[in-house]
Amino acid sequence: MRKLLFIAAALLFLLPGRVQAQDPRQQNVLETMLIGAVASMQSGDVDTAVKHLEYLNKNFPGNDAVNYWLGVCHALKGRNAEAEACLETAAKADSTNLWYQDSYASLLFSEGKGEKAAAIYLDLMKKHPGKFTNAYTLTLLGNQSLAEYKDSLAMESFEKALMISPDYTPAILGKSEVYRMRGNIPGFFATVNEMVQNPALNPSYKCDYVNRLLQHIDYNFYRMWGAQLDSLVATCANVHPSDSSALRLAGSWFYGTERKEKGREYFTRFVQAYPESIDAQFLQLQVLMDEGSTAKEIIDQCETIIRVGGEKNPRVMPALATIGDTYHQLGQDKNAYKAYERALKADPNYLPVLNNYAYYLSLQKKKLKKAAAMSKITVEKDPDNATYLDTYGWILFLQGKPQQAKPYFKHAMLYGGRDSAVILEHYAKVLDALGEKDLAKSFYMLAEKKKSGQ
């Protein structure tokens, strides 16, 4: 305990702020409790730290150090509004404290209040250029200028940031966004390529950026700039030939844009380099299913995923479910049900398995009580899923409860049920059983149209 207090006291000595009270005895209470609160926070007990700091804030209102650390604690707990209020109080109580100003501005930026944060940083840069004129603050200012569509000011900030730190990725990407905003697509690609080709930069960061870029393109952009996009993806994989994120990105891109042989090459490299990666093994499964592989190949690959991840790993649940679904497609319902029981032993509340197991039992009109119990869980946990609503409603109908089934089908109609011929036909049968013949006829007609592709 003595050692802990000594460390906390030493930490407090280094803390920002004036830990001051009017009375010497109060001063001692303030310092001691603040030391304890900061020690609690440092050890991970943020709730205890908040409790002590709120007590101090009540008894020593407006104290800058108390508000600073209370703001830090609130931020750690994700309570940004409370954190902002405390840090603002600390910054106003001691406007000379650079730590307060920096922390307050950084939080404002994270909350999307860039204009207010930028004003604080601009002031800090003027008063303390040696401390605050750096790639980080210049890039923040550049991003704020971008948000205000001030592309020239943004480019100036990013260029200054890159003069200080030529490899600072956020500034490089900011510069590329200026080019994109101006419609200078060649400049955009040249800048992004500069980042992608740099082997010193984090490959995951680069691949994440390129992947987000690919997610937001449309056909016209791809038609015009597809070669440049291909180059970005291939460069990521060439610069980082054994990186999992680069191999996954390249495989997904080329496979998804119908260059399947090339995509398979990257996927194969991914699996060979990371045979114990669940992500790699799932990609292999997707390829097998997409290319119409045999049921044995699909089941074997699912078993590989389960072996790699572990039977009770939540991430392998789709593989466990796929085994059951594959056996059902083969007409081997006995094996399918064994697979579903295996999956539910690992996770009793895995909704896709509960739904499929229940529905397939209903098709055979077997064990309807068990089917209803499983299906009820799905609609309780995902009440707006049209597929789950249909399964439960259909089982109720088969149990001779059309009146109870009807509300589930009505709800399904609001959440995509009208797009399914099966759900429409099921609803029609429920209405027919309730004597609502005209309405039932209209839903039968809708189901037939869906079946014919109209």
NORURPE-V22979 format. One record per backbone hydrogen bond with DSSP energy under -1.0 kcal/mol. CO is the residue of the C=O (numbers start at 1). NH is the residue of the N-H. If there is no record, write none. Layout:
co: (CO	CO)
nh: (NH	NH)
This chain:
co: (1	2	3	4	5	6	7	8	9	18	23	24	25	26	27	28	29	30	31	32	33	34	35	36	37	38	39	40	41	44	45	46	47	48	49	50	51	52	53	54	55	56	60	63	64	65	66	67	68	69	70	71	72	73	74	75	78	79	80	81	82	83	84	85	86	87	88	89	90	94	97	98	99	100	101	102	103	104	105	106	107	108	109	113	114	115	116	117	118	119	120	121	122	123	124	128	128	129	132	134	135	136	137	138	139	140	141	142	143	144	145	146	149	150	151	152	153	154	155	156	157	158	159	160	161	165	167	168	169	170	171	172	173	174	175	176	177	178	179	180	183	184	185	186	187	188	189	190	191	192	193	195	198	202	203	204	205	206	207	208	209	210	211	213	218	219	220	221	222	225	226	227	228	229	230	231	232	233	234	235	236	240	243	244	245	246	247	248	249	250	251	252	253	254	255	259	260	261	262	263	264	265	266	267	268	269	270	274	277	278	279	280	281	282	283	284	285	286	287	288	289	294	295	296	297	298	299	300	301	302	303	304	305	306	310	313	314	316	317	318	319	320	321	322	323	324	325	326	327	328	331	332	333	334	335	336	337	338	339	340	341	342	343	347	350	351	352	353	354	355	356	357	358	359	360	361	367	368	369	370	371	372	373	374	375	376	377	378	382	385	386	387	388	389	390	391	392	393	394	395	396	397	401	402	405	406	407	408	409	412	412	416	417	420	421	422	423	424	425	426	427	428	429	430	431	432	435	436	437	438	439	440	441	442	443	444	445	446	447	448	449	450)
nh: (5	6	7	8	9	10	11	12	13	20	27	28	29	30	31	32	33	34	35	36	37	38	39	40	41	42	43	45	44	46	49	50	51	52	53	54	55	56	57	58	59	60	63	67	68	69	70	71	72	73	74	75	76	77	79	78	80	83	84	85	86	87	88	89	90	91	92	93	94	97	101	102	103	104	105	106	107	108	109	110	111	113	112	117	118	119	120	121	122	123	124	125	126	127	128	131	132	133	134	138	139	140	141	142	143	144	145	146	147	148	150	149	151	154	155	156	157	158	159	160	161	162	163	164	165	168	169	172	173	174	175	176	177	178	179	180	181	182	184	183	185	188	189	190	191	192	193	194	195	196	197	198	201	206	207	208	209	210	211	212	213	214	215	216	222	223	224	225	226	229	230	231	232	233	234	235	236	237	238	239	240	243	247	248	249	250	251	252	253	254	255	256	257	259	258	263	264	265	266	267	268	269	270	271	272	273	274	277	281	282	283	284	285	286	287	288	289	290	291	293	292	298	299	300	301	302	303	304	305	306	307	308	309	310	313	316	317	320	321	322	323	324	325	326	327	328	329	330	332	331	333	336	337	338	339	340	341	342	343	344	345	346	347	350	354	355	356	357	358	359	360	361	362	363	364	366	371	372	373	374	375	376	377	378	379	380	381	382	385	389	390	391	392	393	394	395	396	397	398	399	401	400	405	406	409	410	411	412	413	415	417	419	420	424	425	426	427	428	429	430	431	432	433	434	436	435	437	440	441	442	443	444	445	446	447	448	449	450	451	452	454	453)
